């Protein structure tokens, strides 16, 4: 079984420019899910939405081409893909020739699907000739300016979460204060977090304290979002819940996990301001 310790993350690594799908390093989801009480029957649906900003290849005449790419890895896939291996894999296409962008797209989808253990959606996004990609804000009521005293920064404290059973609501809450750390390198991971739910009204101050309690926590992006989803579900008992995190990019990649109890439309891919 692949483990984090065996991955290329945090090690000096050569950057090959010869196409090599073996560079992709899958990590099983099951062990980390077991730590938070999730078994084979998942309590959510969702996707891990990746954006790649450093994709290049050669066309049929050998001329370099560049583009961005969007990938969607289903949450029920057996594996996540370690991010540095993802970057190395994408870079290995730099000197590979493709007759057209769709041939590259098909290759990417096949290789990533094999690593994830499930079908992966791949979209090649041409670079705009003029201007920049449109920034979009996530909708929701911001909670970051609440006058809350905080003195706990890890480990995550689900007991900070509480809800008023007498006041059912439907609302969307937003925080830019989610920060966790890479479990291998210790590098900080920053994100904007959206919590959309229906059910007993969640105490906003408690939710903010809970989000900040991830500040010293070490886990991959996908694992943090699943922990947040699970803790809110257990502590606040919403009838419906979705959790969406837009992480800032590192190494030309950003990862944006989305988990939902069901019935939620899969999210779009609008970049937030820090991305």
Buried (B, 14 or more C-beta within 10 A) or exposed (E): EBEBEEBBBBEEEEEBEEBBBEBBBBBBBEEBBEEBEBEEEBBBBBBBBBBBBBBBBBBEEEEEBEBBBBBBBBBBBEBBBBBBBBBBBBBBBBBBBBEEBEEBBEBBBBBBBBBBBBEBBBBBBEEEEEEEBEEBEBEBEEBEEEEBEBEBEBEBBBEBBBBEEEEEEEBBBBBBBBBBBBBBEEEEBBBBBBBBBBBBBBBBBBBBBBBBBBBBBBBBBBBBBBBBBBBBBEBBEBEBBBBBBBBBBBBBBBBBBBBBBEEBEBBEBEBBEBB
